[in-house]
Amino acid sequence: MKSVALYNLKGGVGKTAAAVNRAYLATEYGHRVLLWDLDPQGAATWYLGVEPGLEDPIKRLVKGKGDLADSVRSTAYERLFSLPADFDNRNLDLMLRKAEHPRRRLRELAAELSDDFDLLILDCPPSFSLVTENVFHAADLIAAPTIPTPLSVRTYAQMVSWLAKEHIREVKLYPFLSMVDRRKRQHRELSDSLARDIRTLLDTAIPYLSSIEAMGQRRAPLCAYAPRDPGAQAFERLWLELSSKLTCGH
């Protein structure tokens, strides 16, 4: 089972929309997919129409007293499954500190499902925490949505610096531009400069579109109900590009 994390220290960058659409698209290409919602806000859980998770099962899992498969929920989409979040996930960091291997517990839990799924997608909370460290150890690849604004670029640089400081080299980090509005001069100029300056920046950029924002009203992946929408087509290009990186390992 391969694993991809959608992560950025900064919130509001289109992370969850990318995670949900990527998960759906993977099923369209025949993969059996699990989307693990680690964000206490539970937006990915909401998008997929799944009921929130419960705190007690998470506590038992972290302590090694439960079976992760018992917490997996089916969705309305064939081959797409969810490990739902709840607001009580805000305590996950404290729970992990009590685990036997606190920095690798999520990796150990995910390994239990390696025979059941082809792809694990982690929708991560916007923070630096023990949960974040777990994600960096659990994921094969981190996709970092980055808006072409100075603050968003700054948080990406902080993430790169943190990874280097912690000597976490196993995971591959690929930023991609998100919520891009090329009508704005700053977006155009920063998009062009980042393409020159960041060697690992993905070619695909996700545009700023009202159709993507409307996902919350539909509670569904954009790619499921409007596959010809420009946003859906951008998500599919992103999925194909990330899949290529995940397969070839560089």
N, C-alpha and C positions, 0 to 999 in steps of 0.2 A: 504494500500500500504506500503510495506517494502522499506527501502532505505539503500543503501550501497555506501560508498564513497571510491574511490581509491585515496590515498593521501600519499605523502612523502614530507618533506621540501626540500629534494635533488631531482634535476631533473635527467633524464637519467637513471632511475632505472627500466624501463619496466612497468610503471604505466598505460599508455594508452593502450598498447597491452593487458594487463590483463583486463582492463575495457571493451574494445571492445569485446574480446572473451567471457568474462563472460556474457555480455549483449546478445550476439548471442546464447550462450548455454542455457540461461534461456528461450529463445523463443523455443528452441528445446525441452525443457521439458514442453512446453505448456503455459508458462507465457507471459503476455502482458507487454512489457518492454519499459521504456523510458530512454535513455541515455542523460544526461544533460552535455554538454561539457562546463565547466567553465574556461578552460585554454585558454588564448588569442592566443596561438599557433594554436589552433583548430585541433590538430592531430586526435582526435577521430572523429571529423566532416569529416576530410579528409579520414580516413580509411573507413568510411561508405558511401563515395561517395555523401555526402550531400553538397549543396551549403552553404557557410558561412552565419551566421546570420547577422542581422543589428543592429546598435547601438540604433536607435530611439526606437524600440520596447522594448529593455531592459530598457531604461530610463523610458518609460511609465509604465512598469511593476513594477519597483522598487518604483515608485511614487504612485502606486496603481491606475493607470489610464488605465490599459489594461487588457486583458484576456490572461493568459499564454497559453491556448489551441490554440490561434491563431498563436503562434510561433512554435508549434510542427510540425515537418516534418516527412513524411513517409520515409522509406529506401527500399532498394531492398529486404529486408528480412521480411517475414510475422511475424507480431506481434512485430517487432522492430521499434521503433520510436526515433527521435532525436530532442533535443533542441540544434541547432547548435551554435558554437562559432564564433567569429570574432576577429580580432586583437583589435578592439575597446573594447573588454572585459577587456583590461588592465585598463580601467577606472571604472570598476565595483565597486571597493573599494570606490572610490569617490562618486559614485552614491548611494551606500548603506548608506553612512554617512548622506545623506539627507532624508532617509526614516524615517517613524514614529517609527519603531522598528528595528533599524539598525543591531542588532546582531541576529535577528530571522526572517528577511524578507524572506530569501530563504525558510525557513521552512513554512512560511505562504503561499508563492507562490506554493510550492510543494503540500500543502494540498488541493489546488484547483483541483488537478488532481487525488486525492486519489481514486475516483470512476472509473477512466478511465484506470488505470494501476495496475498491481500486484507488479511491482518492479521498483524502481527508482535507477539508477546508476549514481553517480556523479563523473565525471573525473575532478580532482581538479588541480589548478595551484600549482607549487612547491614554496610556500611562506608561511610566517606567516603574515596574514593580516585580515581585517574585513571579507573578503570573507571566509577565513579559519575558523574564529569563527562561521560564519553562517553555514558552512558545519558541524562543530562539533555539532551544535544544531539541524541540520536538519536530520542527518544520524542516523539510528539505529545501524549501524556497520561501522567501518572504517578498511579497509584492507590496510596495509602499506607494499608495496614491499620494500625489503631491500637487497641490494647486500652484500655478505659476505666480506666486506672490512672495515677497521677502520673508514673511513670517513662516509660511509653510516650508519654504526652502531651508530656513534656519532650523526648523525642527528635524528635517531630514538630515542635515549636517550633524545635529546633536546625536541622532541615532547611529550614524556611521562612526562618530567618535566614541560613543559608548561601547559599541561592538568591538572596536579595536582595543579599548581599555580593558575590557573583560576577556580579551583573547578568544572570542567566540568566532571560529572560522569555519565550522562545519556547514553553516547555512549560507545559501546564496541569496544576496540581496539585490532586488531589481525594482527601482522606482519607476513609476509611470505617471504622466501628467493627467490630472483629473480636474473636472469642472472647468475646462478651458473655454474661455470666451474670447475669441480672436478679434472681436470688435474692440476690445480694450487694448490700448497700446502696451501697457505693462505686461499683460498676458502674452502678447505677441513677442515682445522683446525678451522676456524671461524664458519663454518656451524655446526660442532660438538659441539663447546662450546656454541653457541647461543641456540642450542636445549636443552642444560642442564640448561642454565641460564635464559631463557625467558619462563615463564610458559605458556603464551598465544601464543607462536609461532606455526603457523599452520604446520602440518606434510608435506604438499605438498610444494615442491620447483620447481620453474620454471627454466629450464636449459637455458644456453646461447647457442642459436642455430641460424644459418644463416637463417633458414626457418622463424623464428619469425621476424627477421630484414626485410625479403622480403615482409612483409605485406604492407609496404608503396608502393611497386611497384604494387602489386595486388589491392590495395585499398579495402581490404576485410578482414574479420576475418579469421585467419588461420584455425579455426575450421570449417569454412564454405566450404573451397575449398580443405583442406587436413586433414580430420578428423583423419586419422591414423598416422599422423606425431607425433613423440614423444613430440613435443611442444604442439600440440593440445590435446594430451592425458593428459599432465600435467595440462593444463588449465581446462580440464574437471574434473580432480580430485580436483583441487582447487575450482571450482564451487560447487561441491558436498559437500566439506568440509565447505565452507562458508555458503552454504544453510542450512546445519545442525546447524551451530551456530546461524544463523538468525532465524531459526524456534524454536529452543529450548530456545533461549534467554540467553545462557551462553557460 
